[in-house]
């Protein structure tokens, strides 16, 4: 499930990078803030599913354990957002990145709770 979800998100990024989502952009533009909600949900769900698929594996740095799936997505989303500077159909937006980070944090935390409820911690 996690692989399919991440592939779907990758397809959305690919289509957006090539300017092939203009109709969807018009719809999103009609509802202020909806693109930020989309970032939160799509990237957040990716984080939740990826962390569950990875068995909530962690990496240690800065004296703390961080979910591997979440760290991976933070790096990917940051690089992907920065890469938009060079694409004519896209533009860098710090609030999109904030939506990504918020989704990663919330859904990553949810993955931890789900594991705890299942007794897998």
C-alpha positions in Angstrom: 0.0 0.0 0.0 2.8 2.4 0.9 4.6 1.8 -2.4 1.4 2.4 -4.4 0.7 5.6 -2.5 4.2 7.0 -3.0 4.1 6.1 -6.7 0.8 8.0 -7.0 2.4 11.0 -5.3 5.3 10.7 -7.6 3.0 10.7 -10.6 1.3 13.8 -9.4 4.7 15.5 -9.0 5.8 14.4 -12.5 2.5 15.7 -14.1 2.8 19.0 -12.2 6.4 19.5 -13.2 5.4 19.2 -16.8 2.4 21.6 -16.5 -0.1 18.9 -17.2 -2.4 19.6 -14.2 -3.8 23.0 -15.3 -7.4 22.0 -14.9 -6.7 20.8 -11.3 -4.8 24.0 -10.6 -7.9 26.0 -11.6 -10.1 24.0 -9.2 -7.6 24.3 -6.4 -7.2 28.1 -7.1 -10.9 28.5 -6.5 -10.5 27.4 -2.9 -7.8 29.4 -1.0 -5.5 27.2 1.0 -6.7 23.9 -0.5 -3.3 23.3 -2.1 -1.7 23.5 1.4 -4.3 21.0 2.7 -3.5 18.8 -0.3 0.2 18.9 0.6 -0.6 18.1 4.2 -2.8 15.1 3.3 -0.8 13.6 0.4 2.7 13.9 1.9 1.4 13.2 5.4 -0.3 10.0 4.4 2.9 9.0 2.6 4.8 9.5 5.8 2.3 7.4 7.8 2.2 4.6 5.4 6.0 4.6 4.8 6.8 4.6 8.5 4.4 1.7 9.1 5.9 -0.2 6.1 9.4 0.4 7.5 8.3 -0.9 10.9 8.7 2.5 12.5 12.5 2.2 12.1 14.4 5.2 13.5 17.7 6.9 12.8 19.6 8.7 15.5 21.0 12.2 15.2 20.9 15.4 17.3 20.6 13.0 20.3 17.2 11.8 19.3 15.6 8.9 17.4 13.7 10.1 14.2 11.4 7.9 12.1 13.3 6.9 9.0 10.3 7.3 6.7 9.7 10.8 8.0 13.4 11.8 7.7 13.5 10.5 4.1 10.3 12.4 3.2 11.6 15.6 4.8 14.7 15.4 2.6 12.8 14.5 -0.5 10.2 17.1 -0.1 12.7 19.8 0.6 14.8 19.0 -2.5 11.6 18.6 -4.6 10.3 22.0 -3.5 13.7 23.7 -4.1 13.9 22.1 -7.6 10.8 24.0 -8.6 12.8 27.2 -9.0 14.1 25.8 -12.3 10.8 24.6 -13.7 8.6 26.9 -15.7 5.3 25.2 -14.7 6.1 25.3 -11.0 7.2 27.8 -8.3 8.8 27.4 -4.9 6.4 28.0 -2.0 7.5 27.9 1.6 4.0 27.4 2.7 3.7 24.2 0.6 6.8 23.0 2.3 5.3 23.8 5.7 2.2 21.8 4.8 4.5 18.9 3.8 6.4 19.1 7.1 3.2 19.4 9.2 1.7 16.3 7.4 4.9 14.4 7.9 5.0 15.2 11.6 1.3 14.5 12.2 1.0 11.3 10.2 4.3 10.1 11.4 3.1 10.5 15.0 -0.1 8.7 14.0 1.9 5.8 12.7 3.6 5.5 16.1 0.2 5.6 17.9 -1.2 2.9 15.6 1.7 0.7 16.3 1.2 1.3 20.0 -2.5 0.5 19.8 -1.6 -2.8 18.1 0.9 -3.6 20.7 3.8 -3.4 18.2 5.9 -1.0 20.2 
